Amino acid sequence: MKWMLPVAAALAPVLTGCSVYREATSSRLPAGANWQTIATDSDRSRIRNWRKTWDAALPLAQKADGGAIARDPLLFDPDRALGDAMPPAGAYRCRMFKLGENGTATRDFAAFPAFDCRIADEGEVKSLNKLGGTQRPTGLIFADSNARAIFLGTMVLGDETSPLRYGLDSKRDMVGYIERIAPKRWRLVLPRPRFESILDVVELVPAP
């Protein structure tokens, strides 16, 4: 039986040194849990096939806007991965890029304005949350290797005040990996998201 990962209030403000997230999940996330034992079969497949996804999405994005891709070679290099992949807790400025049309998307490359997000310590794992907006990814970051961390979460929509538990709705489930691509610069790569694109790349830099 898979652990159903509650991600409600994953990046809620810290209350007396203990986040709402930890209070809600301390009895449900077993000590030493790793992402492989929690992830659904579908999400493990998405991570396993990350290279195929890049190979499908990147040429489409380059054809659509080769200048944008060329101006940021670190962000869009599939093999760029430095050590210390786990980003530290704190406030971040994040930017979303969608590569490859799929579903409701109308372009093979789309760049969106920067938004606020936050990473918080949750004991053995960290949590990541987009602050504000009508689509708000929220979830946990698990250590995987020195060069890669794994994100498991769900999508919060509209005026919803709390997310679904991971694993309850495959259309809301999110999986991706985090890599450090430069000093104080990380990216979250989401292979085969459920809507709009073939590959999502989210830049994460500490907020000034």
N, C-alpha and C positions, 0 to 999 in steps of 0.2 A: 504494500500500500504506500503510495507516494505521500509525502508530507505536503499538505495544502498550506502554502505560505501566505499568511495574512500580511498585506502591505498597507493596511490602513494607517494614515497619518505618518507615513514613512519619514517625512522630513518636517513634521510638526515642530514648533518651537520647543526648545529644551525646557523642561520643567524641573526645577530643583535638581539639576544634574542628571535627570533620567528622562529620555524622550518618551512621548506617548507611544511611539512604535515599540520600544523595548517593553513597556508595561503591558502592551497588548500581545506580545509574542514570546515573552521570556519562557513561558511554559510549553510553547509549541515548537520552537526551533531547537532541535537537540544539539547538545554540545558536540562540536567537531563536525557538524553537518557540512556537506559540500554540495556544490551546485548540481553535480551529476545525479545525486540521489533525490534532488528536489525537482529538477527540470522534467518537463513532459518529453515523451518520445519525439514529438514533432520539433520541440525546441532544441533538443540535442542534435537532431538532424540538421537544423538550420546552422548551428555552430559548426558542426562537422563539415558542412559544405560551403564554408565561408569563401574559399578561394573560387569556387565555381560561380558564386554570386558576384564577386568582384569582377570576374572575367566577363560576365554577362552585362553588368551595369556600366562599368567604366568606359568601354568604347562608345556606348550610346551617349553618355554624358559628354565625352570628348567631341563627338560629332555635333552635339547640340550647342556646346559652348566651350570650345577648346581653350579659349583665352582664360576663362575662369579656372579651369583645371590646371593650366600651366602656371598661373600666378601663385598657386599654393601647392607645390609639388610634395611637401611633407604630408599635408593632410590627405592627399589623394594617392599616396603611394601605398599599395596593399601590404608591402613588406616592411614598412617603417614601424619598428617597435624597439624602443629602448628599455633599459631596466627600470625597476621601480614603477611598475605599471599602476599600482594602487594609488589613486590621487588622495591627498590629505583632506581632512574635513575642512569645510569652510564654504564661503559664498563664491559662486562662479558666474561668469558670463558665458553663455552657451549660444552656439549658432547651429542651425539645422540645414543640411544639404540633402536633397533627394536626387538619386541617380537612377535613371532608367524608368520609363513610363510603365505603370502597371495599375490596372483597375481604374480608379477615378482620376489619376494624374493625367495632365494633358501635355506635359513636357518631359523630355529626357534628362533635363537638369533644372533644378530649382534651388535657389538660395533664399533663406528667410532671415528677417531681422534678428538681432541678438536678443536673448531673453535671460531672465534671472533663474538660476537653479542653485541647489544647495546639496552638499555632501555632508553627512553626519556619521559619527561613530555610533555603532550599535553593538558593541561588544566584539564578537569574533568576526563580524561583517560590518560593512558600511551601507548607508542608504543614500539614494539619489532621488531627487524630486525636482520637477520643473515647477516653478512658482508662477501661478497665474496662467491665463489663457484658456481656451476651450478644449484643448487637448493637452493633458498633463501626465506624462510618464512618471511613474513612481515605483520604486522597488529597491532591491538589495544588490550590493556588489560583493562578490565572493572572490577571495584570492584563488588564483589558479596556477600561475607560474610567475617568475620574476618579470616576464615580458608581457603578461596578459592577465587581466581580471575579467570576471564574468558578471554580467548584469542580468537579473531576472526580475521582472516586474509586470505591471498591468497599466492600461491606459485609463485615466480618469477623464470623463467627458462632461462638457457643459457645466451645469451648476451642481453636479454630484459633490457631496461633501466627504465621501470616503470611497476608496477603490474596492473592487472585487478582490477576493482572494485569488492569488495566482493558481492557475490550474482549473478554475471553475468555468471559464469561458475562453476557448482557444482564440476567439476573435479579439479578445482584450489582452491576452498574454503577450509579453514582450521578452525577447532574449537578444543579447548582444555581448560584445566584448570591448574592454577598455584597454587602450595602449597609450603609453607616453611617447610622443613624437618629437618633443623638443623640451628644453628646460621650462618648467612651469606651463606645459601645454600637453593636453591629453585629447583623445578622441574616443567617442563611443560609436561603435559600428554595429548597426542593426541589419543583419542579413534577412532578406525576404520578409519585411514587415507585412502585416495583413492587408494594408491599404496603400494605394497611391504609387508606390515605387518598388523597385527591385532591391535597392540598397539605400539605407539612410546613414549619413555620417554626421555626428554631432561633435563639434569642437567644444572643448571645455578649457577655459583659462581662469585662473583666480581673479575674482573681482577686485578692482583697484580700491 
